[in-house]
Every structure is written in C-alpha cells, then in structure tokens.
C-alpha cells in the first residue's frame, strides 16, 4: 500500500509567502487499484505524483510505500523499484541506443541472470508490439511507440505500482487509444499479477475504466470516489474548472430535460 500522511510541499517564490503545491494531503492507494487523477494546471497533481516514488520529498508529512518512508534516502532504491514512473515526454527517460537495450537497461542494473533478462525483454517486446523495432534507435520511433517503450521498460522491472504522468497529452488520438489499451490491460483478467496504476490525465474520457478518481484543486483533494459519482458533482466540477466526459454531459442534459418536462 502507498500511504500519504498529511503531506504538504511548497515551492519557493519571489513573494514573501511560498507557493503551496500540496497542502495536508492524506490518502491511500492499494496494490492492484486503478486510480485516475485530474485537476487544473497548477492543482498539484504532478507534484503529488513525484512524491509517490521519492523524486520529491515533502517538507511536512510523509509518504510510505509498502511501509518504507520516502524520507529515508536508503529506502529510495527499493521504493523506485516498487513505484515505476512514466513521464509526459518519453524522450526524458529513454537512455539507450536501441529499443531492446532500453528494456534491458533496468534489468541489468538489478543484476538479473542473462537468461531471465532475455525472457523478460522478449516478453515486453511482444506485449507492446515493439519486436520489429528491437535494433532501432528509440529516436526513430513515433511518439506513441516511444511511450509504449517507456511503459514496457518500467514494467520490465516488475513494479507493484506504476505512475503515469499525463502519458497521452503529447500524442495523436490513435496513439492515445493504444496507450490507454495497455494501461487497461494491467487490470484485466489474465494480467500476470495486480499492478496499481495511477494515471494523471487532463482528458475526462480517459478515466472511465478507473476504480477511483481523485480531483486536485489548489493543492488539496477536492473529490475522491468512483468516477461516475465524482463526475455527477456538476457544481463542484464547474467551480474548479473541470468538465465531465461527453457521455456524462449528455446524460446530465437528458436528466435535466426529463425533470423539466415533468
């Protein structure tokens, strides 16, 4: 379990008062859970994501991953194996000369035996439809292919949690659908073992498959619950500048029309 206990984080500013990106956040994320996080720009959602694997250590409060505190530097290697991170721009995390080597990179750092490493690389190349590119430089791949590679390389490390920070925001609609299909597969029958996914997104239609939607507003949790119930809070969403998916919008319009007719 990831436990976030009264976490606050502030960035220094030119003004006398610092800018609070997070203010007393407390919540838990279970292994195997599918979580989506939304919020307007500056709401704190990306800062929160970086707290989950120790890229950011809060000034107040604490984050625990399976009982390990991110505040203890000696815990960070273990925490970062448990909590994989996929960034908005895959170019920021791809480091190897070929697709095959990129997937193997983290496994080499773990010191896995060669035969096991080979098995995992082949498995991920097939799972993410990257086998035909194995000897290519990642920089020749499309944006969607690069993002699939970034996810494959993280999953090769066998994390318990994977944080995806707006992984589709730079992609075309087709590539977005491909990435979402891969994320949904973490939770479908036949998945090798439960992996918790924490998807940060600006697209309401991307959260429908999640068990839970957390909405951030000005560094605090404004809503936390099933996506359909959260999206049903039209007044709250309007106040913080978010819109529900188009299908929910239509249902709300039809419901209001039906009430008006009656």
Helices and strands as residue ranges (DSSP letters): E 2-11, E 19-29, E 34-39, H 45-51, E 60-65, E 68-69, G 73-75, H 76-82, E 83-86, G 90-92, H 99-110, H 114-127, G 131-133, G 138-140, H 143-155, E 161-165, H 173-185, E 196-200, G 204-207, E 212-217, E 220-225, H 227-231, H 234-240, H 246-261
